[in-house]
Amino acid sequence: MWGSLARFILRFRWTLLFLLLAVTGFMTWHAIKVQLSYEFTRAIPTDNPKYQAYQAFRQQFGEDGNLLVIGVQTEQLFTEKIFNDYVALVADLKKVQAVEDVLNVPAATNLLRDSAAEKLNPSPVFPPGPLSQAAIDSSVAVFHSLPFYQGLLYNPATSAYLIGIRINKDVLNSKKRNDVVADIIKVGDAFGKKHTIEMHYSGLPLVRTNIATKVAREMQWFLLGSIILSAILLLISFRSFSAMGLSLAVVIIGVLWSLGTMVLMGYKITILNALIPPLVVVIGIPNCIYFLNKFHTAWNDTAHIADPATRKHTALTEMISRMGIVTLFCNIAAAIGFGVFALTKSAVLKEFGFVAGINIMALFFISIIFIPVVLSFLPPPKSRHTRYLDNKWLLSVLDRLEIWSVSHRAIIYLVTGVLLIAAVAGIFRLRSEGFMVDDLPKTDKIYTDLKFFEKHFKGVMPLEIVVDTKRKNGLRANMLQTFGKIDSLSAFITAQPEMARPLSIVEGLKFARQAYYEGDSVQYGLPTSFDIGFLAQYLGSKAEDSTGKQNNFTRVVRSFMDSTRQRTRVSVNMADVGSKRLPELIQSIQNKSSQLFDTARYQVEFTGTTVTFLEGSAFIINGLKESIGWAFLLIALCMLYLFRSFKILLCSLVPNIIPLIITAGVMGWTGVAIKPSTVLVFSVALGIAIDITIRFLVNYKQELQGSDKSPQEIVISTIHKTGISIIYTSLVLIAGFVIFCFSAFGGTQALGWLTSLTLVLATLTNLIFLPTLLMTFVKKERKQ
């Protein structure tokens, strides 16, 4: 079959090359249209109750993750020059395209009681226009008497002040968000530079925009770096620019196909599938190495053929015949390792698995067509191009491996056992925990600014609590009782060190009560049954201005209720506490709400971006864990089909399980947590490392057929025939993943060094432990 395929490829080489280039041109045309994705909720299946609850919340109350915050810490804010410039800063921020609202100290509103009209009139705390120092001091005194703004716009204990900027949700989900965020930072930095004040920026729009930008930038650099590094290694190995160019052309075509596939499927680049192009390079280069290695070996073996053209044709036929099935199953194994992600329920994992799996298989077709066809047009290899086959240093290494496999099997088993015991002990130390920004280095400004807001305002990560009275106008019935329960829940939340004071309709009523009692800050509290009758008149239909529109305060209060007055929201800003602490925190609040709210009359639901982040992380981690099991099962079935022997199946799987166990143990001992970016290592490493096993065992099986040598001699021969290409391939793979260690994201760094470690271990187990296993089975056969 493979001989016929070889003859077909070489006979119709022009046609196949034209078709391949035509498809590549089509894919390139689509690849240039690839876009970035800015949504995290896509990690959650659309039929998930928490996803649906979040969408319902957004529909009723609007976005919760569209607030970008600017913070400063200074005791000089209310000096005349700085404050007036601060007012100008706010005005400039409002001019930025897509900015819908700016919450800030200069725009703080007070409520003044109008007894004659029986309404509360909003009045700016700071009058408009440039203010004198005396006017500022007078207004500051009023501002500090309003507890409503404490913890919301300023922290009196640390002299930290906050500006909240709401950005249009449609812009946030488009490429324009980069320009909007950049313009906001530009305006803020100008103010900070003028007054030598450090500016701090945070909020989900900023975090996601910066991470998406870093992902796009890293993808370009990693892709370029992996190509350059591969080119250097190929040039060192083959001493041939044509071999290097041929290999690079294969992986570049693979990269274009992968990006084109994303666009054709309607996918965008996420932090996960941004890894696909560099992975295509890393996985594609070994295909080229094995094909070229076999071509050069076959060229040397056909030295007796005088005609160069016939000799090259024979070598190419031998290359396709021998390496076709090996490369096919290697790519199938790697495609399974990635493709199983498509079986999960997470949209981002499905996309990653589908695109990676399809394009790894596409690499096989690209390699088996492009490499032989181009080689058929190139001049025959020169002696310097095949000199690496007689590398004395590598041959001595293989001789040493042979000695270990034959003479030191007991030591190999003992050392492996000790390492496995230590690894299992490390596995028990593994923990599963992820943060919204934990993949960033602790020195990154995004991280340090987030900690600034956690220190001074207890964080900016949004958590939403929806209280449903289960009936229309339920918030009006038993109003004091319902609001009293919400106030008690808010007090419990405020007592948590990781959570800020919640903002709800209750806080609005407290503000109104203070205004009703002539601004006395002591009266900032929930209305009692005594004063609610009087206060209700001020919050009713008369709470409108002369044009019939609701005043600003009334609009804010009513934004915390739905149109039917059945549901109300409690908005909380909190620290990025991580996926381990967050469920504990939410559970404690749920327990408190269960004590306060009768479930027969109320339904309390937790939602918001923080909850969807937790749910998304859980889905990704669980999906990755499940995918490892599926990958292992499917790869085992492929190996069983390929070798038709349970004995060989066992020999193929054990050397690849050992590196995974040791890597998991290393993670436990080094404190690397299980999270979406690190659990990915196991499926990736399994799918790639099994390639080495397949190449070794296929060669062993091919040598075994029709050979008069003993099985032990065949194992030794296999070590020498496959060892050089395995070592070269492993070096390329390891170097390709080492590039990820230079990432700005901790998870990507961990993926780089952990996968490199796994591949080093897989190379050793396949060149030492696998032959030892085969030797053991050979010994049993002789006894039988």
N, C-alpha and C positions, 0 to 999 in steps of 0.2 A: 504493500500500500504506500509506504513512505517513499519507496524507490520510484513508484509511478508518479507520486506527487512531485518529487524532485525533477523528474524528466518533464513534467507538465510546466512547472515554474520556469525552467530554463528554456523550454521551447517557446512559450508565449510571454517571454520576459518584457517585450516592448508593450504589449497590451496591458499586462498586469501593472507595469510601472506607470503607464498613462492613467489607468483607473485609480491607482493609489494617489497619484498627484492631484487628480481631479477631485477626489473626496477630500483630500487635505486642503485644497483651495476653498471648497465649500465650507469646511469646518473653520478655516481661518476667517472667512467672511463673517461667520457667526461669533467667533471667539472675541473679535474686537468690540462686540456689543455687551460683553459681560459686565455686570453691575454688582455693587456691594449690597448686602442685606443689613438692616438695622434693627430687626425684630428678634427679641429673645423668646417671646411666647410661642414661637413656632416649634420650640422643643417639646411642647405639650400637645397631645392629640386633641383634635377639635371636639371629640365626643367626651373629653374628660370633664367631670362636673366643675372642677375648679377653673378650667379654661372658660366654660360656659358662664360661670358666675362672674368671672372677670369681664367678659364681653358684655354681660347684662349691666354690670356696674358702669362700664364706660358709656353704654348707651343712655343710662339714666342720669349719671352725674358728670360725664366727661372724662377726660384723660387725668390720670394720676401721676404719670411719669414724664410730664412735659415741662417740669420746673427746673430751670438752671439757676443756680444761686451764686452770688458774689459776696464774699466776706472780707471785712477789714477789721483789724484790731488796733485801735488808737484812742488815746484819751484826749486827742485834739480835734475830734470830729466836729464839735460844736463851737469851734473858733470861727470867726467871721469868714476868713478867706477860704478855709477848707470846706466849711459847710456849704457856702454858696457854690463852690465848684462841685460839691457832692450833688447839689440840686441840678446843676448843669449836666453832670454825669447821668443822672436819671433821665433827663430830657433827651440826651443823646441816645441812650439805650432804647427809649420809646420809638426813636426814628429808624432803628434797625428793622429791616424787612422781616416780616413773619413774627415779630414780637407783638403779642396780643395784650399783655398786661405787665406792669412792673410794680411789685409790692416793695415798699421802701419807707424809711423813716420820714423823709420830707413830705410824703403823701399821706401820713397818718391822719386819721379822721377822728374827731371827738364828737360826742353826741350831746346836744344841748336841749334841755327841756323847755318846751313852749307850752306853758299852762293854758294860755288863752286858746290856742289852736288844738290843744291836747295831742301833740305829736312831738317826736324827737327829731330835731333838725341836725343833720350832719354839718360839721364845721371843721375846716382844716386846722390842724394843730399849729402848723407853720404857715403863715400867710404867704401868698405868692410874691415873686420878685426878690431881688437881692435884699437881704436882711442885715440890719445893723447888729452889733454884738448884743445890745440891750434887748432887741426884739427876739434874737435867738435864745438868749438866756430865759426870757419870759416864756417862750414856747416850750423850751426844754423842761421847765418846771411842770407844765401841764402834761407833757408827754410822759414824764416819769411818774405821774400820778395815775396813769392808766395801766393797770395790771394786764389788760388784754394783750398788750404788745410785748410783755416780758417773755423771753424765751422764743418769741415768734420773730421779731425784728431786731432784738438786741438782748445781750446778756449783761446786766448791770454789774455783775461781779467781775467780769473780765474785760469790759469795755470793747466787746466784739459786736459788730453790726452786720446786718444781712440785707441783701437785695434779692428778691425773688423775681425771676423773669419767666413768664409763661410764653411758650413758643407754639405756633400753630402745629397741630398734630399731623396734618398732611405734609408739611415741610419736614417734620421730624422723620418721616418714613421715606424721604427722598434724598437725592444727592445734594440738594440745596442746603441741607442742614449743615454741611461743612462750612459753607460761606457764612451762614447766619451765626454759627458758634464762633467762627474766626472774627467776624465783625464785632461781636459782643466782647470778646477778649481784647480786641484792639482798643475799643473804647475804654474798657476798664484799665488796661495797662497804661494808657495815656494819663489817666487820673493818678494812678499809683506812682508813675515815674515823676510826675510834676511835684508831688508832695512827699516823695520818698516813703511811700506806704506800700507794704507788700500786699498784693491782691491774691485772694484765694478763690478758686472756681471749683464748683462741683455740681452734682445733680445728674440724673440719669441721661439727659440729652448730651451733656458734656462727656460723661464716662463712655457712653456708647459710641459717640462720634469719634473720640480719640482712639478707642480700641479698634473701631472699624478702619480708621485711617492707618493705624499701626499694622493691622492685619494686611491691608493692601500693600503697604510699603515693604513689610517683611516678605510677603509672597514674592515680590519682584526680586528682592535681594537674595532670598534663599534659592529661588529658581536660577538666578544668575550664578550664585555661588556654587550650587550643586553641579551646574553645567561646566563651570571653569575647573572645579576640582576633579570632576570626572575626566575632563579633557587632559589634565595634567597626568592623572594616573594611567590613562589609556596610552598617552604618548610615551610614558616611562616604560610601560609594559610591552607595547608592540613596536616601538621605535618607528612608527609610521604615521604620517599626517593623514594619509588616506584612510587608514583604519580608524583613527581618531575622528575624522570628519564624518565617516560613515556612521559611527556609533552616535555621535551628537545629532546627526540628521534624524536617526530613528527616534531618539527621545524627544527632540523638538517637535516632530510630527505627532508623537504621542501627547505632548503637552497641548498642542493646538486642538487635537481631537477632544481632549478632556474639557477644555474651556468651551469649545463648540457644543459639546454635549450638554453642559450646564445651560447654555442659552437656549438650545433646542427644547430642553425639558422645562424651560421657564424658571430655572433655579438662579439664585444669586450667590455671590461669594460670602460665606460665613467664616467664622474663626476656625471651623472644623474643615469644610471642604476647600479652604485656602491651602491646606496641606497637600491636596491632590497633585498639583503640577510638580512640586519638588519630589513627591513620592513616585510619580511616573518616571522621572529622571533616574531616581535611585533604583527602581525596579527594572527599568528598561535597559540600563547599562549592562547588568549581568547577562541578559539575553545576548547582547552583542558580544560580550567576552566569551561566552560559551560557544557561540557560532564561529567566531574568529579562531578561537583555540582549536576547535575541531577541524576547521578548514586548514589551519597551519599543520596540525598533526597529520591529516590526510595528505597534504601536499608532500610532507616528508616521507610518508609511507609509499607514495607513488613515484619515488625517484627513478624507478626502473623504466618509466614511460618516457620515451624520447621526445615525442611531440608535446610542446608546452601547452597548446590549446587543449589537446586530449587529456593531458595530465590535470589541467585546471578543471575541466569539465568533470572528470572522475572525482576530483577532490570536492567539488561543490555538491555533486550527487551524494557522495559519502557524508558530507556535512549535514545535508537536509535529511537524509535517511536515518542517520544516527541521532541527531540532535532534535529533529522535529517532534518526536513523541516525548522526549525528555522536557523540552521547552513548553510543549503544550500542557503537560501535567503540572509543571512548575507554575505556569501562569494560572492554571485552573486553581491550584492550591492557594496562590496569592490572591486571586480574585475571590475565592471563598472567604479567605481571612478578612477581606474588606466588605465583600458583597453581603455577608450575613447581617450587616447593619441595616440593610433594607428590610429585614424581617421584623425590626422593632417598630414600636408605635410612635416614636419621635420623628417628627418631620425632618429635622436637621440631620438626624442619623440616617433616615431613609435616603435622603439626597446624597449624603456622603457615600453610603454603601452602594447605591445604584451607579453613580458616576464613576467611583473608583473601580468597582467590579467590572463594569462594561469596558472601561478603557484599559484595564490591565489585560483583559482578554484581547482587546484590540491591538495591544502591543505585540501579542504573539503573531497576528496576521501581518502587522507592519514588518516585524522582524523577519519572518519566514519568506516574505516577498521581496522586501527592499534590500536586505543584506546579500542574498545570493545573486539577485539581478545586478546590483551595483558591482559586486565582486567580479561578475562575469565580464564587465566592461573594463575593469581596472587591470593593470599589468600584473603578471604573476608576482607573488611575494619574493623578496630577496632574502638572502641568508640572515641579514641582521634583523629582519622582521620575525623570524622564528627562533632567534637565539634564546629568547626567554624560556623556551621549552627545556633548555639544558642549564637552567640557572642552578649553579652549584650550591648556593646557600639554601634555596628551597628544596633541592634534592636531598641535602643533608638533613633538613628538618623532617622531610617525609621518611627518611631512613630511621630517624630517631622515633617517629610515631609508630613505625612498623615494629621496632624493638619493644616499645612499651606495650603495644597491642598483643604481641606474641608472648613476651616473657614476664610481664608485670601485671597480669590481669587481676590478681588478688589485691594489689596496691590500688589499682584503678577503682575497683569496687569499694574498697575501704575509704578512699578519699572522697569518692562520690557520696557514700553513705554519710560521712561526717558533715559534708557540705549541706546535704539535704536536711539533716537534723538541725543544724544551725539555721537554715532557711525557714524550716517549719516554726522554730522558735520565734523568728522575726515576723512571720505571718501573723502570729497571735498578737503582735504589737501594732498591726495595721489599724489605721483609723480612717473613717470616711468623713471628710469635711471639705466644704468648698465655700468660697466667698465671692461676692460680686466682682471684686477687683484683686483677688489674691494672686492672680497670675501675673500681676505687675510687680516690679521690684519695689522694695520699701523706700527707695530713694526717688522714685518717679513722682513728679509733681501731682499727678492725678491722685496717687495714693496719699501723699502728705497733705494735700488740700482736703481730701475726704476726712482724714484724721483731725484736721483743724475744725471742721464742722461737727465732728463727733465730740470733740473736747468742749466746744463752746455752745453748741446747739443740740447735742446728743444725736447728731446724724441727720442725713437727708434722704434716707431710703424710705419710700412711702409704703405704709400699711393702711389699709382701709377696713373699717368695721361697719357693716350695714345692719342696722336694727330694723326689723320688719314687724309691724304691729298686727299683720295678717288681716287687716281690714281697712277700708277706705276711711280717710280722716281719722285714723287711729291715733295719730300724734296729738290731736286736739282732745280726744276723750282721755280722761285721767292724765292730763298733761303734766301736772306737777309730779305725779307718781312715776311716769315714764321718764321724764327729764331727771328726776332724782336718781333713778337707777343708772342712767347714762353718766351723771355726774360722779356717782360712786365708782363706776367702771373707769372713768377718766382719772380719778384720784389714784386708783390701783395701778393704772398704766404709768402715770407720772412718777410713781414710787419706784418704778423699775429703772435702774441706772442706765440701761441702754436705750431708753425711750423718752422722747420729748413730751411736753404737755400736749395732749390731744386738742384738736380744734374741731368744734362741733356747734350745733345750734345752741347748746347749753352755754357755751362761752359767750355767744351773742346775747343771750338773755341776761347773763351776768353783767355784761357791758351796759345793756339797756337799763338794768336796775340801778347801776351806779349813776347813770345819767339822770334817772328819775329822782334820785336823792341828791341832785345838784352836784354831781361829780365827786362825791365823797368816796375815796378809794376803799374805805372800810366797808362800804355797802356793795363792793364787787362780790356778788354771790348769787346763788340761785334764788329767784323770787319765791317768797313764801305764800301761803294761802291768804295771808292778810293783804299783801300788796299786789298780788297777781290781778285782782279785779281792776285796780286803778291802772296798772301797767299795760293790761290788755288793750285798753283804749289807745295807747300810744303805739302799739304794734299792729293795730288793725288797719282798716281801709284808709284811715286818715294818715297813715305813714307814707304819704306821697307828696311830691313837690307840687308847685303851682301848675305844672304842665300835665299832671296826672300820672307821672312816672314814679316808680318806686325809687326811694333814695338809695345811695350806695350801701348803707348799712343793711337796709331791708333786703336788697338783692343778695348780699353776702350771706345773710342768715338763711334766706330761702333757697340758696344754692345747696344747702345741706339737707334739703327735703326734696322728695320727688313731687311731681305735679298732683298726685292724689293724696299727698300728706299721709301716706301709709308707711313710707320708709324714710329713714334718716341715716346719714353717714357720720362716722367719727374718723377723722383723718389724723394719722399719727406719723411723725417722722422719727426714724430710729437709726441706730448704728448698723453697720454691715457686720452683723454678729456671726454670720456663717451658718452653714446648713446643719450643724450639730446643735448649736445653741438656739437657733430660731424656732424649731419645733417645740423645744422645751418652753420657750417664752410664750409662744402662741397658745400652747396647751394650758399654761398657768392662767392666761387671760380668758381662755374658754371656760376653764373651771370656775373662775370668778363670775363670768357672765351667766353661767348656769345657775349659780347661787342667787344672782340678782334678778334674772328674767325667767318668768314662768314659761316653759316651753309650749304650754297650751295656748298662750297668748302672744308670745314673741318668738321670732326666729332671728338668731344672731349669726351672721356669716362673716368670715374673714377672707378678704380678697386684696387685690392690689398687686403692684409689680413685685413686691417682696415675696408674696405668697407664690406667684407664678414662677419666680426665680427658683424658689425651693422645690416646687413641683417639677419644674423643667430639669433641674439638676438630678433629682431622684429618677426621673424617667430616663435620662441619658445614661446614668450610672447603671441602673437596672437593665437597660437595653444593651449596654456594652457587656455586662456580665452574661446575659443570656446569649449574646452573639458569640462569646468565646465557646460556650457549650455547643452551639450549632456549628461553628467553624470546626471544632475538634471532631464532631460526629461526621460531618460531610467530607472533611479531609481524610478521615479514617476510611470511609466508604470508597473514596477515590483510590487510596493506596491499596485497599483490598482488591479493587477491580484491576488495578495496574499489575499487582504482583501475584494475585490469586493464591495467597498463602498467609495464614494467620500468624505463622512464625515470623515471616518478613514484616507483616503488619506491626507486630509487637516490637520488632527491632527498629522500625521506622518511627514509632510514636514515642517510645521511652526517651531517646536522645533529645526530643524536642519538648517533652514535659519537664525534664530536669532544668533547663535554662529558665523556663517560666517560673518554676517554684523558687529557684535561687533568686531571680529578679524580684519576686514578691517579697522574699525574705529580706533582701537588701532595702527595699522600700520601707519595710517595717523597722529595720535597725537604724536607717538614716532619717526616719520621721517624715517621709514623703507620703502624703495622705492620698487616699483613694478619692478621685474626683474625675469629672469627665475627661480632662486632658491627660490624666495619668493611666486610667484604666484602659485607655485606648492602646497602650503599649502591648498588651498581651495578645490581642487579635492581630495587630500589625506584625509583631515579632513572630507569631506562630505561622502566619501566612507566608512570611518571607523566609524564615529559617527552614521550613519544611522543604524549600527548594533544594537546599544543600543535600538533604537526605535523599530526595528523589533522584538527584543526579548521581549520587554515590550508588544507590541501590539499583538503579536502571543499568548503570555500567556493570555492576556486579552480576546482575541477571544476564546481561548480554555476554559477559565473559564466561558465565557458567554454562551457557548453551553450547553443546558440541565441543566442550573443552576436555582434554585429557588430564588437566591439572587437578590437584586436590582442592577442595573448597578453601582450605587455609591459604594455599598459594594464590587462589583467585582473589581472596580478600586482600592479600598483600599487593597483588598486581593492581587491584582497584584503587588502593591508597595512592599508588604512584601515578596512575593514569588520570585520576580525577583530582588529586590533591592540589596540583598547581593551579588549575582553573578555580577550584573551590577557594583557595587562599586569595587569589587575585579578586575574585568576586566578593568575598567577605570584606576585603580591604575597601573596595568601592562602596559597598553597602554601609559599612561602619563609618567611612568618611562622609557619606551622604547624610547620615543621621547626625553625625557630630555637628554639622552645620546648624542644626536646630538648637544646639547649646548656646548659640549666640543670640537667641531670640530675646526680646524684651519681656516676654511672657514666661512666668515661672513654669506653667504647665507644659509649654512647648519645649522649654529647656529640659524638663524632666523627661519628656517624650524622646528627646534627642539622646541623652546619656543613658537612659534606661534601655532604649531599643538597641543602642550600640553595645551596651553590656550584654544584653540578651543574645545579640548576634555573635559576639565574641565567644560566649559560652556555647552557643549552638555550633559554632565552627569547631571548637574543641571537642564537644561531645560527639559530633559526627565524624571527626577524624581520629578520635581515640576510643570513646565509649562504644560507638556503633560497631567498629571493627571487633572490639572485644566481645560484644554480644554475639556477633556472627561467629567468632572463634568458639564461643561457648556452645553454640548450637552445632557447630562442626564437630566438636568433641563428643557431644551426645549422639550424633549420627554415627560416629565411628564405633561407639560402644554398642549401639544397636546392631 
